[in-house]
Amino acid sequence: MPLSDVTTGFGTKLEIDIGAGLVVVAEIDDIPELPTGNDRELYETSSFDTVEYKEWKKQPLKDGVPITITGNYAINSTSDATLEAADDADGALPYRIVLKQDDDEYEVTGTALFYGLKRKNPKDSKRTFEITLKPVDAASIDEIVP
């Protein structure tokens, strides 16, 4: 079954490089947040003589926050094998996420550890997966120019 027979992600797709260049894994149904890899948290610096508002500072840049991506795949396909290889890999792998916004397309690229692959069977012939990625560098977001 071709991958396109089970996709419903409206053009948002995940590509992973397991050593032979980027391979389209699937169209993505859900990305809870973009893997920017530069999340910062605040910490309080108020002193005892602070009057009205507490004082805060930003923590230094932190490593990437893990996110779980949900998408569609076909059993025994190249996508299935790529997901399995990414889950089995010991090190970080290059990835690319293509996002559609109206008529424009954007790409998010970087490297990440992939783990926690779960395959699901929601209904009929549709097969979905979840995989968690933890960015190891700050991702770049660029417009794809045709």
Secondary structure, DSSP 4 states (H G I P E B T S, - for coil): --GGGG--STT-EEEEESSSSEEEEEEEEE-SS---S----EEE---TT--SS--EEEPPP-PPPPEEEEEE--TTSHHHHHHHHHHH-SS-EEEEEEEEETTEEEEEEEEEEEEEEEEEEEETTEEEEEEEEEESS--EEEEEP-
